[in-house]
């Protein structure tokens, strides 16, 4: 497993201005970003064994992060 953080800057390097603008104008989008960061932090802590979790829980967190990333991408495509 990789313990490389999947920050929004890493995932959407050319869209940070659009992310900031959408975050400022949409409370729902801002909430999705917060949730993404929380889940991403949980995964990073699990991968680095700071806060170990079961493989099943880690896989569930990864799926949740991917779903949030898809929602972020969809919002950016419609902005």
C-alpha positions in Angstrom: 0.0 0.0 0.0 1.2 3.5 -0.8 1.3 6.0 2.0 1.5 8.9 -0.4 -1.0 11.6 0.6 -3.6 12.2 -2.1 -4.1 15.9 -1.4 -6.4 17.9 -3.5 -3.4 19.8 -5.0 -1.9 16.4 -6.0 -5.2 15.2 -7.5 -6.3 18.4 -9.2 -3.1 20.4 -9.8 -4.4 22.6 -12.5 -7.7 23.3 -11.0 -6.9 24.8 -7.6 -8.2 28.2 -8.5 -11.5 26.7 -9.6 -11.6 24.6 -6.4 -11.1 27.8 -4.3 -13.7 29.7 -6.2 -16.3 26.9 -6.0 -15.5 26.4 -2.3 -16.2 30.1 -1.6 -19.5 30.0 -3.5 -20.9 26.6 -2.5 -21.3 25.4 1.1 -22.1 21.9 -0.2 -18.8 21.8 -2.2 -16.9 23.1 0.8 -18.4 20.3 2.9 -17.3 17.7 0.3 -13.8 19.1 0.3 -13.7 18.9 4.1 -14.9 15.3 4.1 -12.3 14.4 1.4 -9.6 15.9 3.6 -10.8 14.0 6.7 -11.0 10.7 4.9 -7.7 11.2 3.2 -6.1 12.0 6.6 -7.6 8.8 8.0 -6.2 6.7 5.2 -2.8 8.3 5.5 -2.7 7.6 9.3 -3.8 4.0 8.6 -1.2 3.5 5.9 1.6 4.8 8.1 0.4 2.8 11.1 -0.1 5.8 13.2 -3.7 4.7 13.6 -3.9 1.1 12.2 -7.2 -0.2 11.0 -8.4 -3.5 9.5 -7.8 -4.0 5.8 -11.5 -4.0 5.3 -11.8 -0.6 7.0 -8.9 0.8 4.9 -10.5 -0.5 1.7 -13.8 1.1 2.7 -12.1 4.4 3.4 -10.3 4.2 0.0 -13.7 3.7 -1.8 -15.2 6.6 0.1 -12.2 8.9 -0.9 -12.7 7.8 -4.6 -16.4 8.6 -4.4 -15.6 12.0 -3.0 -13.0 12.7 -5.6 -15.5 11.8 -8.3 -18.0 14.3 -6.8 -15.3 17.0 -6.7 -14.4 16.3 -10.4 -18.1 16.4 -11.4 -18.6 19.7 -9.6 -15.5 21.1 -11.3 -16.7 19.9 -14.7 -20.1 21.7 -14.2 -18.6 24.9 -12.8 
